[in-house]
Amino acid sequence: MPTFDANELVDPFYSLGRLCVTNQRGKDGRLLSNFPVPDDVKKNLFWLCRTIIEPIQFGKYFGKIVIINSGYRCPAVNTAVGSHLGSQHLTGEAADIHVVGVPHVEVADWIASQFDIDFGQLILENFRNGSGPGTGWVHVSLPRSGSKKQRVLSREKRILMRGSKAYIPVNGTFAEALAKHSVTGQQFTHPAVISHKRH
């Protein structure tokens, strides 16, 4: 059965409260809640922590503070943030994170370089180049489940600039992509873009 206990541990290091945080409000102005959390979502959150968030927290960035801006989102919260019905946040398979004091580009490139971190998507979202480490966040997700319940590993990398609705595919490193296309402010030109709502 679903639970309302925000202190319940999903794994030894992460609680539901930390993975289900939201400051979103409904149309009536009331603060929305991601609770109760379905049991199948808890299982996905466990694997999200074990295979992606923990290697970040206890790997290169051991001793740093990893903030989870958004993990699981219930349908109401997902709609409020302007995301889409296919978002992996709805199933507890994605998180928007940042490492305090570390540029998001550095974090994203480190994750991408770790072949033991099997991510599905890795996206610099709401990013503004040259604005310091505090702009935007890093979206990272589990590989999507296939029809046979097998994880499909895509290791897809993209950038979403602040104020834009187009995701730009990244080949190579994020740092190289930003330098190559001379990203400043909201301008980012690329011959191939993918229109999409926020993940």
Backbone as CSV, one residue per row, in Angstrom:
resi,resn,N_x,N_y,N_z,CA_x,CA_y,CA_z,C_x,C_y,C_z
1,MET,0.833,-1.203,0.000,0.000,0.000,0.000,0.872,1.258,0.000
2,PRO,0.383,2.357,-0.592,1.138,3.610,-0.559,1.307,4.114,0.866
3,THR,2.286,4.941,1.069,2.556,5.454,2.409,2.700,6.972,2.394
4,PHE,2.457,7.586,3.562,2.624,9.026,3.694,3.879,9.361,4.499
5,ASP,4.686,8.350,4.827,5.850,8.560,5.678,7.026,9.105,4.875
6,ALA,7.277,10.401,5.007,8.368,11.031,4.260,9.734,10.589,4.766
7,ASN,9.796,10.044,5.986,11.069,9.606,6.553,11.423,8.173,6.180
8,GLU,10.520,7.493,5.504,10.803,6.115,5.094,12.003,6.098,4.166
9,LEU,12.929,5.186,4.429,14.134,5.086,3.618,13.868,4.243,2.381
10,VAL,14.224,4.794,1.224,14.124,4.051,-0.025,15.315,3.101,-0.125
11,ASP,16.460,3.577,0.332,17.660,2.762,0.475,18.377,3.311,1.709
12,PRO,19.518,2.786,2.108,20.134,3.236,3.362,20.481,4.718,3.444
13,PHE,20.504,5.430,2.319,20.974,6.805,2.326,19.929,7.842,1.929
14,TYR,18.832,7.423,1.322,17.873,8.383,0.781,16.446,8.080,1.243
15,SER,15.789,9.124,1.726,14.408,8.983,2.207,13.427,9.388,1.113
16,LEU,12.174,8.970,1.291,11.130,9.374,0.346,10.999,10.894,0.314
17,GLY,11.131,11.524,1.476,11.015,12.973,1.528,12.034,13.670,0.653
18,ARG,13.243,13.133,0.633,14.311,13.732,-0.171,14.091,13.490,-1.663
19,LEU,13.477,12.363,-1.995,13.285,11.990,-3.394,11.957,12.467,-3.975
20,CYS,11.093,12.994,-3.112,9.751,13.405,-3.564,9.478,14.876,-3.265
21,VAL,10.518,15.646,-3.037,10.361,17.052,-2.683,9.718,17.843,-3.823
22,THR,8.863,18.794,-3.472,8.290,19.707,-4.464,7.839,20.988,-3.789
23,ASN,7.947,22.081,-4.519,7.439,23.379,-4.059,6.331,23.873,-4.968
24,GLN,5.831,22.970,-5.809,4.805,23.361,-6.777,3.450,23.577,-6.107
25,ARG,2.707,24.526,-6.655,1.367,24.824,-6.145,0.337,24.603,-7.240
26,GLY,-0.860,24.230,-6.821,-1.946,24.024,-7.759,-2.560,25.342,-8.180
27,LYS,-3.579,25.276,-9.036,-4.243,26.485,-9.516,-4.920,27.245,-8.383
28,ASP,-5.255,26.534,-7.315,-5.890,27.184,-6.173,-4.881,27.798,-5.214
29,GLY,-3.580,27.667,-5.546,-2.537,28.252,-4.719,-2.038,27.349,-3.611
30,ARG,-2.663,26.199,-3.441,-2.243,25.285,-2.387,-1.020,24.487,-2.808
31,LEU,-0.149,24.227,-1.820,1.058,23.447,-2.081,0.671,22.023,-2.434
32,LEU,1.221,21.516,-3.535,0.942,20.153,-3.957,1.842,19.168,-3.220
33,SER,1.425,17.913,-3.180,2.202,16.871,-2.513,2.372,15.679,-3.437
34,ASN,3.542,15.045,-3.371,3.801,13.841,-4.143,3.420,12.567,-3.383
35,PHE,2.838,12.736,-2.206,2.445,11.588,-1.406,0.948,11.340,-1.544
36,PRO,0.519,10.059,-1.437,1.309,8.849,-1.166,2.093,8.388,-2.385
37,VAL,3.132,7.585,-2.134,3.999,7.093,-3.200,3.670,5.618,-3.478
38,PRO,3.284,5.280,-4.706,2.978,3.880,-5.033,4.190,2.974,-4.826
39,ASP,3.931,1.714,-4.501,5.009,0.767,-4.225,5.915,0.535,-5.430
40,ASP,5.339,0.521,-6.644,6.182,0.297,-7.822,7.126,1.470,-8.055
41,VAL,6.679,2.669,-7.681,7.541,3.848,-7.793,8.687,3.751,-6.790
42,LYS,8.406,3.252,-5.580,9.455,3.089,-4.571,10.553,2.158,-5.075
43,LYS,10.159,1.110,-5.775,11.148,0.170,-6.320,12.028,0.871,-7.354
44,ASN,11.408,1.682,-8.192,12.191,2.421,-9.194,13.123,3.423,-8.534
45,LEU,12.635,4.084,-7.474,13.472,5.042,-6.751,14.675,4.349,-6.117
46,PHE,14.466,3.131,-5.636,15.569,2.361,-5.066,16.660,2.161,-6.110
47,TRP,16.272,1.739,-7.328,17.268,1.502,-8.375,17.880,2.802,-8.881
48,LEU,17.101,3.872,-8.884,17.631,5.181,-9.261,18.744,5.588,-8.299
49,CYS,18.499,5.387,-7.013,19.512,5.723,-6.000,20.728,4.812,-6.113
50,ARG,20.466,3.528,-6.201,21.552,2.552,-6.177,22.463,2.643,-7.392
51,THR,21.888,2.860,-8.568,22.691,2.788,-9.792,23.143,4.132,-10.338
52,ILE,22.499,5.234,-9.898,22.876,6.542,-10.449,23.257,7.543,-9.365
53,ILE,22.364,7.803,-8.413,22.618,8.872,-7.444,23.747,8.516,-6.480
54,GLU,23.769,7.288,-5.980,24.832,6.903,-5.049,26.226,6.951,-5.686
55,PRO,26.408,6.471,-6.916,27.740,6.607,-7.530,28.185,8.058,-7.677
56,ILE,27.219,8.964,-7.844,27.552,10.388,-7.916,27.932,10.892,-6.524
57,GLN,27.104,10.558,-5.535,27.303,11.026,-4.162,28.586,10.478,-3.537
58,PHE,28.870,9.209,-3.786,29.993,8.564,-3.110,31.178,8.289,-4.030
59,GLY,31.110,8.799,-5.254,32.230,8.669,-6.177,33.101,9.906,-6.122
60,LYS,33.237,10.569,-7.248,34.092,11.747,-7.336,33.661,12.838,-6.381
61,TYR,32.358,12.940,-6.130,31.847,14.055,-5.336,31.581,13.665,-3.888
62,PHE,32.330,12.670,-3.395,32.220,12.273,-1.991,32.550,13.467,-1.100
63,GLY,31.690,13.735,-0.152,31.891,14.869,0.740,31.162,16.116,0.274
64,LYS,30.718,16.124,-0.988,29.928,17.237,-1.510,28.446,16.999,-1.213
65,ILE,27.664,18.048,-1.289,26.224,17.923,-1.073,25.528,17.782,-2.419
66,VAL,24.829,16.670,-2.606,24.056,16.440,-3.824,22.599,16.782,-3.528
67,ILE,22.089,17.786,-4.205,20.713,18.227,-4.011,19.822,17.594,-5.084
68,ILE,18.721,16.983,-4.646,17.742,16.449,-5.580,16.610,17.465,-5.678
69,ASN,16.596,18.205,-6.786,15.569,19.237,-6.966,14.211,18.621,-7.236
70,SER,14.209,17.519,-7.967,12.967,16.848,-8.328,13.256,15.394,-8.616
71,GLY,12.543,14.501,-7.919,12.673,13.070,-8.171,11.329,12.570,-8.681
72,TYR,10.628,11.833,-7.824,9.291,11.373,-8.213,8.320,12.548,-8.247
73,ARG,7.470,12.556,-9.292,6.391,13.545,-9.382,5.067,12.822,-9.592
74,CYS,4.085,13.142,-8.786,2.750,12.622,-9.030,2.190,13.359,-10.250
75,PRO,1.110,12.868,-10.865,0.579,13.520,-12.066,0.281,15.005,-11.898
76,ALA,-0.259,15.406,-10.736,-0.599,16.819,-10.523,0.647,17.694,-10.522
77,VAL,1.704,17.231,-9.848,2.958,17.986,-9.804,3.604,18.006,-11.185
78,ASN,3.577,16.887,-11.874,4.167,16.810,-13.204,3.511,17.793,-14.163
79,THR,2.188,17.905,-14.075,1.466,18.869,-14.905,1.815,20.298,-14.517
80,ALA,1.928,20.549,-13.222,2.209,21.901,-12.727,3.563,22.416,-13.184
81,VAL,4.547,21.521,-13.331,5.877,21.970,-13.757,5.974,22.053,-15.278
82,GLY,4.908,21.668,-15.982,4.898,21.773,-17.433,5.554,20.613,-18.145
83,SER,5.640,19.472,-17.476,6.261,18.312,-18.096,5.228,17.527,-18.907
84,HIS,5.665,16.415,-19.494,4.804,15.651,-20.393,4.425,14.310,-19.774
85,LEU,3.460,13.638,-20.364,2.926,12.404,-19.811,3.919,11.244,-19.861
86,GLY,4.948,11.363,-20.689,5.947,10.309,-20.783,7.144,10.515,-19.880
87,SER,7.097,11.526,-19.018,8.226,11.827,-18.145,8.520,10.660,-17.208
88,GLN,9.789,10.330,-17.078,10.186,9.267,-16.156,10.115,9.703,-14.697
89,HIS,9.921,10.982,-14.459,9.683,11.429,-13.081,8.392,10.812,-12.551
90,LEU,7.432,10.566,-13.419,6.143,9.992,-13.012,6.286,8.571,-12.474
91,THR,7.323,7.892,-12.897,7.534,6.517,-12.461,8.692,6.379,-11.473
92,GLY,9.265,7.512,-11.051,10.382,7.461,-10.110,11.677,7.005,-10.740
93,GLU,11.812,7.176,-12.051,13.002,6.716,-12.765,13.926,7.853,-13.171
94,ALA,13.674,9.075,-12.680,14.504,10.216,-13.068,14.649,11.184,-11.902
95,ALA,15.735,11.945,-11.947,15.971,12.968,-10.927,16.650,14.172,-11.556
96,ASP,16.298,15.359,-11.071,16.985,16.593,-11.431,17.881,16.934,-10.254
97,ILE,19.171,17.030,-10.484,20.112,17.187,-9.383,21.099,18.320,-9.641
98,HIS,21.762,18.729,-8.574,22.974,19.528,-8.720,23.885,19.241,-7.538
99,VAL,25.177,19.360,-7.769,26.176,19.167,-6.725,26.616,20.555,-6.286
100,VAL,26.427,20.869,-5.033,26.703,22.215,-4.518,28.150,22.624,-4.796
101,GLY,28.303,23.779,-5.462,29.625,24.328,-5.732,30.328,23.775,-6.948
102,VAL,29.679,22.855,-7.672,30.314,22.244,-8.849,29.510,22.613,-10.095
103,PRO,30.146,23.122,-11.144,29.426,23.469,-12.371,28.664,22.270,-12.929
104,HIS,27.451,22.516,-13.389,26.626,21.434,-13.915,27.281,20.735,-15.105
105,VAL,27.994,21.505,-15.919,28.674,20.910,-17.079,29.679,19.862,-16.618
106,GLU,30.408,20.168,-15.566,31.409,19.233,-15.039,30.732,17.969,-14.519
107,VAL,29.633,18.138,-13.795,28.914,16.988,-13.245,28.383,16.106,-14.377
108,ALA,27.757,16.736,-15.384,27.191,15.982,-16.498,28.274,15.219,-17.254
109,ASP,29.406,15.859,-17.496,30.474,15.180,-18.233,31.089,14.047,-17.412
110,TRP,31.150,14.223,-16.094,31.678,13.138,-15.256,30.741,11.933,-15.292
111,ILE,29.430,12.179,-15.176,28.465,11.084,-15.241,28.590,10.347,-16.569
112,ALA,28.667,11.115,-17.659,28.748,10.517,-18.991,30.001,9.674,-19.171
113,SER,31.066,10.011,-18.453,32.337,9.293,-18.602,32.384,7.994,-17.803
114,GLN,31.402,7.801,-16.916,31.392,6.608,-16.061,30.538,5.511,-16.697
115,PHE,31.184,4.539,-17.294,30.440,3.511,-18.016,29.723,2.543,-17.092
116,ASP,30.006,2.595,-15.786,29.263,1.755,-14.853,27.984,2.453,-14.373
117,ILE,27.770,3.711,-14.797,26.517,4.397,-14.508,25.641,4.283,-15.747
118,ASP,24.687,3.391,-15.682,23.845,3.119,-16.850,22.650,4.066,-16.884
119,PHE,22.865,5.244,-17.418,21.766,6.199,-17.515,21.051,6.045,-18.848
120,GLY,19.791,6.485,-18.875,19.038,6.501,-20.121,19.163,7.848,-20.794
121,GLN,18.922,8.906,-20.009,19.057,10.276,-20.500,19.911,11.084,-19.534
122,LEU,20.696,11.977,-20.089,21.512,12.899,-19.312,21.361,14.258,-19.979
123,ILE,20.728,15.194,-19.281,20.371,16.467,-19.913,20.754,17.649,-19.022
124,LEU,21.409,18.644,-19.607,21.574,19.930,-18.939,20.283,20.700,-19.215
125,GLU,19.477,20.929,-18.186,18.181,21.581,-18.390,18.171,22.990,-17.802
126,ASN,17.421,23.865,-18.477,17.280,25.255,-18.037,18.642,25.907,-17.864
127,PHE,19.554,25.569,-18.773,20.953,25.959,-18.633,21.237,27.291,-19.308
128,ARG,22.062,28.078,-18.676,22.543,29.326,-19.266,24.049,29.364,-19.117
129,ASN,24.750,29.310,-20.233,26.207,29.240,-20.195,26.812,30.506,-19.600
130,GLY,27.847,30.331,-18.801,28.553,31.468,-18.220,27.881,32.080,-17.021
131,SER,26.845,31.401,-16.496,26.120,31.958,-15.351,26.513,31.308,-14.035
132,GLY,27.580,30.522,-14.038,28.028,29.890,-12.813,27.340,28.560,-12.577
133,PRO,27.741,27.868,-11.502,27.231,26.529,-11.243,25.775,26.489,-10.798
134,GLY,25.188,27.634,-10.482,23.842,27.635,-9.921,22.712,27.743,-10.920
135,THR,22.997,27.750,-12.218,21.946,27.891,-13.205,21.479,26.534,-13.721
136,GLY,20.169,26.305,-13.703,19.618,25.059,-14.210,19.912,23.874,-13.307
137,TRP,19.948,22.684,-13.941,20.175,21.445,-13.205,20.587,20.354,-14.177
138,VAL,20.966,19.209,-13.627,21.305,18.040,-14.426,20.166,17.029,-14.277
139,HIS,19.530,16.688,-15.393,18.485,15.656,-15.403,19.142,14.338,-15.778
140,VAL,18.940,13.314,-14.948,19.501,12.005,-15.241,18.443,10.952,-14.944
141,SER,18.362,9.947,-15.823,17.309,8.940,-15.659,17.851,7.537,-15.868
142,LEU,17.088,6.574,-15.357,17.360,5.175,-15.630,17.053,4.893,-17.100
143,PRO,17.684,3.883,-17.678,17.270,3.461,-19.012,15.797,3.049,-18.959
144,ARG,15.055,3.341,-20.005,13.635,2.986,-20.017,13.457,1.473,-20.061
145,SER,12.376,1.003,-19.437,12.070,-0.418,-19.454,11.557,-0.819,-20.827
146,GLY,12.051,-1.922,-21.350,11.577,-2.427,-22.626,10.335,-3.287,-22.446
147,SER,9.818,-3.807,-23.543,8.598,-4.599,-23.490,8.784,-5.875,-22.686
148,LYS,10.048,-6.338,-22.570,10.332,-7.545,-21.801,10.897,-7.195,-20.426
149,LYS,10.598,-5.971,-19.989,11.066,-5.488,-18.692,12.588,-5.441,-18.604
150,GLN,13.238,-5.281,-19.737,14.682,-5.133,-19.762,15.021,-3.662,-19.947
151,ARG,16.065,-3.230,-19.310,16.475,-1.839,-19.431,17.108,-1.587,-20.789
152,VAL,16.638,-0.572,-21.455,17.180,-0.210,-22.755,18.192,0.913,-22.550
153,LEU,19.450,0.628,-22.773,20.515,1.597,-22.518,20.732,2.473,-23.743
154,SER,20.405,3.746,-23.621,20.561,4.653,-24.756,21.689,5.663,-24.564
155,ARG,21.963,6.007,-23.298,22.987,7.006,-22.979,22.823,8.253,-23.855
156,GLU,21.609,8.757,-23.894,21.277,9.938,-24.686,21.690,11.204,-23.935
157,LYS,22.343,12.130,-24.636,22.810,13.369,-24.009,22.250,14.562,-24.773
158,ARG,21.694,15.516,-24.027,21.105,16.689,-24.661,21.245,17.915,-23.760
159,ILE,20.983,19.075,-24.348,21.000,20.347,-23.611,19.690,21.076,-23.883
160,LEU,19.108,21.642,-22.836,17.943,22.512,-22.983,18.309,23.866,-22.391
161,MET,18.393,24.885,-23.260,18.750,26.209,-22.786,17.564,26.884,-22.120
162,ARG,17.840,27.744,-21.163,16.792,28.505,-20.481,16.008,29.329,-21.502
163,GLY,14.677,29.254,-21.426,13.824,30.002,-22.324,13.559,29.304,-23.649
164,SER,14.164,28.130,-23.846,13.987,27.395,-25.101,13.101,26.182,-24.873
165,LYS,12.507,25.667,-25.959,11.718,24.444,-25.893,12.329,23.357,-26.769
166,ALA,13.541,23.587,-27.230,14.202,22.641,-28.121,15.384,21.985,-27.423
167,TYR,15.397,20.656,-27.420,16.516,19.921,-26.863,17.557,19.707,-27.953
168,ILE,18.800,20.007,-27.628,19.884,19.895,-28.593,20.699,18.638,-28.297
169,PRO,20.801,17.706,-29.259,21.614,16.506,-29.047,23.078,16.864,-28.813
170,VAL,23.754,16.105,-27.974,25.161,16.340,-27.670,25.993,15.141,-28.106
171,ASN,26.970,15.392,-28.952,27.948,14.377,-29.330,29.264,14.782,-28.682
172,GLY,29.964,13.827,-28.094,31.168,14.181,-27.356,30.794,14.642,-25.965
173,THR,31.546,15.614,-25.428,31.268,16.088,-24.075,30.357,17.309,-24.119
174,PHE,29.736,17.586,-22.971,28.894,18.781,-22.873,29.745,20.030,-23.022
175,ALA,30.926,20.019,-22.424,31.811,21.183,-22.508,32.192,21.471,-23.958
176,GLU,32.482,20.429,-24.723,32.838,20.604,-26.135,31.655,21.138,-26.936
177,ALA,30.461,20.626,-26.638,29.264,21.072,-27.351,29.001,22.546,-27.106
178,LEU,29.151,22.971,-25.861,28.919,24.377,-25.531,29.954,25.277,-26.199
179,ALA,31.206,24.830,-26.193,32.266,25.638,-26.808,32.107,25.689,-28.324
180,LYS,31.763,24.575,-28.921,31.639,24.483,-30.375,30.553,25.390,-30.917
181,HIS,29.451,25.480,-30.187,28.314,26.238,-30.683,28.197,27.625,-30.060
182,SER,29.244,28.020,-29.324,29.311,29.379,-28.773,28.015,29.775,-28.089
183,VAL,27.667,29.022,-27.061,26.423,29.288,-26.352,26.574,30.508,-25.465
184,THR,25.707,31.477,-25.649,25.663,32.638,-24.770,24.207,32.981,-24.526
185,GLY,23.855,33.196,-23.266,22.467,33.518,-22.946,21.533,32.423,-23.396
186,GLN,20.532,32.764,-24.213,19.554,31.793,-24.670,19.850,31.310,-26.083
187,GLN,20.992,31.717,-26.660,21.265,31.341,-28.033,22.096,30.081,-28.138
188,PHE,21.585,29.134,-28.876,22.310,27.891,-29.076,21.876,27.354,-30.435
189,THR,22.736,27.479,-31.453,22.357,27.040,-32.791,22.895,25.643,-33.051
190,HIS,22.062,24.815,-33.619,22.447,23.446,-33.920,21.573,22.980,-35.071
191,PRO,22.115,22.266,-36.046,21.321,21.836,-37.193,20.211,20.865,-36.847
192,ALA,20.327,20.155,-35.728,19.283,19.200,-35.355,18.791,19.497,-33.948
193,VAL,17.529,19.798,-33.808,16.955,20.043,-32.492,15.738,19.154,-32.315
194,ILE,15.429,18.842,-31.066,14.284,18.007,-30.745,13.332,18.820,-29.889
195,SER,12.151,19.121,-30.408,11.168,19.880,-29.637,10.549,18.992,-28.583
196,HIS,10.529,19.453,-27.366,9.987,18.643,-26.289,9.695,19.499,-25.074
197,LYS,8.777,19.014,-24.237,8.534,19.676,-22.967,9.612,19.264,-21.989
198,ARG,9.612,19.928,-20.855,10.579,19.609,-19.808,10.430,18.156,-19.371
199,HIS,11.567,17.522,-19.084,11.573,16.161,-18.575,11.456,16.198,-17.057
